[in-house]
Amino acid sequence: MTNPPSAAQARVGSGLKIGVLALQGDFREHLRAAEATGAQAVPVRRPEELDGLDGLIIPGGESTTIDKLARAFDLADPLRKYIGEGLPVYGSCAGMILLASDIADPATDLSGAPQQTFGGLDITVRRNAFGRQRESFETDLDFKGLDFSATESGVEPVHAVFIRGPWVERVGEDVEILAQVEPADPGQASHAAQLPGAARIVAVRSGQLLATSFHPEVTGEKRVHELFIRMIRGEA
């Protein structure tokens, strides 16, 4: 199921300049999703391209690779600075990992040094928590904050695709939980074996920062990007 932008959705981003970190991963899909809201969407590969942005999207991909490339392109420190100064940022999958303050199972380089993050979100994440590529799955989620999309029948669930996705194991007191994957009947859900009686947090928000474990840009689900735009505008 996809959620094509309505006329209102297509205007909500008008006048905004949204950057998408374009070092690795599915940044092209996020550029298209941001453009669908009416925003100007631009790829970001250099520090000077962070100037003048109204918001930034960190896409899915390999968090370790994005970390290394951000440092190689001298982007890591400017990103931390902008995030610390309040730049609105949405992180999807690997982007969630890179916004986290802590990683439960960080990758290490050849010298044994753990991977780094840009930080900003007071959360602990676990990488590849739902399993490897072959354990990818789809499910419908109740997602808080999407009241703007309500119809007479209520707010439609978000159809989420998880591809080697992380989950959140700890949230700080200023972090709001927006969505969780609930334990399921083992006969009806491929992920049930990884969910022994506990819900897993897969979407969070803190101030101007938003993160999801899943990939809305893959399914054509536009409401998560619209929520981000509304956060930038102070409407959510």
RAJO-V807298 format. One record per pair of residues at least 12 apart in sequence whose C-alpha atoms are under 8 Angstrom apart, sorted by the first residue. I is the first residue (numbers start at 1). GAP is how many residues later the second one is. If there is no record, write none. Layout:
[[I/GAP] [I/GAP]]
//
This chain:
[[1/158] [1/218] [1/219] [1/220] [2/157] [2/217] [2/218] [2/219] [2/220] [3/217] [3/218] [3/219] [3/220] [4/216] [4/217] [4/218] [5/31] [5/32] [5/217] [9/27] [9/28] [9/29] [9/217] [10/26] [10/27] [10/28] [11/26] [11/27] [11/28] [12/25] [12/26] [12/27] [12/214] [12/217] [12/218] [13/21] [13/22] [13/24] [13/25] [13/26] [13/27] [13/213] [13/216] [14/23] [14/24] [14/25] [14/26] [15/23] [15/24] [15/25] [16/23] [16/24] [16/37] [16/38] [17/22] [17/23] [17/24] [17/25] [17/35] [17/36] [17/37] [17/38] [18/16] [18/21] [18/22] [18/23] [18/24] [18/35] [18/36] [18/37] [18/38] [18/39] [19/22] [19/23] [19/24] [19/25] [19/31] [19/34] [19/35] [19/36] [19/37] [19/38] [20/21] [20/22] [20/23] [20/24] [20/36] [20/37] [20/38] [20/39] [21/22] [21/23] [21/24] [21/35] [21/36] [21/37] [21/38] [22/21] [22/22] [22/23] [22/37] [23/21] [23/22] [23/43] [23/46] [23/47] [24/37] [24/38] [24/41] [24/42] [25/34] [25/35] [25/36] [25/37] [26/33] [26/34] [26/35] [27/16] [27/31] [27/32] [27/33] [29/188] [29/189] [30/27] [30/29] [30/187] [31/12] [33/184] [33/187] [33/189] [33/192] [34/191] [36/186] [37/188] [37/189] [37/192] [45/28] [45/30] [46/27] [46/28] [46/29] [47/26] [47/27] [47/28] [47/31] [50/29] [54/33] [54/34] [54/178] [55/32] [55/33] [55/34] [55/177] [56/31] [56/32] [56/33] [56/34] [57/32] [57/33] [57/34] [57/35] [57/38] [58/31] [58/32] [58/33] [58/34] [58/36] [58/37] [58/38] [59/32] [59/33] [59/34] [59/35] [59/36] [60/31] [60/32] [60/33] [60/34] [60/35] [60/155] [61/32] [61/33] [62/32] [63/31] [63/32] [63/34] [63/35] [64/43] [64/51] [64/52] [67/31] [67/48] [67/49] [67/50] [76/42] [77/41] [79/39] [80/38] [80/39] [80/40] [83/35] [83/36] [83/37] [84/36] [86/122] [87/121] [88/120] [88/121] [88/143] [88/144] [89/119] [89/120] [89/121] [90/119] [90/120] [90/121] [90/138] [91/119] [91/120] [91/121] [92/119] [92/120] [92/121] [92/122] [92/123] [93/72] [93/73] [93/118] [93/119] [93/120] [93/121] [93/122] [94/71] [94/72] [94/119] [95/116] [96/70] [96/115] [96/116] [96/117] [97/20] [97/28] [97/30] [97/69] [98/18] [98/19] [98/20] [98/21] [99/18] [99/19] [99/20] [99/21] [99/22] [99/112] [100/17] [100/18] [100/19] [100/20] [100/21] [100/22] [100/23] [100/24] [100/25] [101/16] [101/17] [101/18] [101/19] [101/20] [101/21] [101/22] [101/23] [102/17] [102/20] [102/21] [102/22] [102/23] [103/21] [103/22] [103/23] [103/24] [104/20] [104/21] [104/22] [104/23] [105/21] [105/22] [106/21] [120/89] [121/54] [121/85] [121/88] [122/49] [122/50] [122/52] [122/53] [123/45] [123/46] [123/47] [123/48] [123/49] [123/52] [124/44] [124/45] [124/46] [124/47] [125/41] [125/42] [125/43] [125/44] [125/45] [126/40] [126/41] [126/42] [126/43] [127/37] [127/38] [127/39] [127/40] [128/36] [128/37] [128/38] [129/35] [129/36] [129/37] [129/38] [130/32] [130/34] [130/35] [130/36] [130/37] [130/61] [130/64] [131/33] [131/34] [132/31] [132/32] [133/30] [133/31] [135/28] [135/29] [135/55] [135/56] [136/25] [136/26] [136/27] [136/28] [137/24] [137/25] [137/26] [137/53] [137/54] [138/21] [138/22] [138/23] [138/24] [139/20] [139/21] [139/22] [140/17] [140/18] [140/19] [140/20] [141/16] [141/17] [141/18] [141/19] [141/38] [141/39] [141/40] [142/14] [142/15] [142/16] [142/37] [142/38] [143/14] [143/15] [143/35] [143/36] [144/34] [144/35] [145/33] [145/82] [145/91] [146/77] [146/81] [149/74] [158/63] [159/57] [159/60] [159/62] [160/54] [160/55] [160/56] [160/59] [161/53] [161/54] [161/55] [161/57] [161/58] [162/51] [162/52] [162/53] [163/51] [163/52] [165/48] [165/49] [166/36] [166/47] [167/33] [167/34] [167/35] [167/46] [168/32] [168/33] [168/34] [169/31] [169/32] [174/32] [175/29] [175/30] [175/31] [176/28] [176/29] [176/30] [177/24] [177/26] [177/27] [177/28] [178/24] [178/25] [178/26] [178/27] [179/22] [179/23] [179/24] [179/25] [180/19] [180/20] [180/21] [180/22] [180/23] [181/18] [181/19] [181/20] [181/21] [182/13] [182/16] [182/17] [182/18] [183/12] [183/13] [183/14] [183/15] [183/16] [202/12] [208/23] [208/24] [210/18]]
//
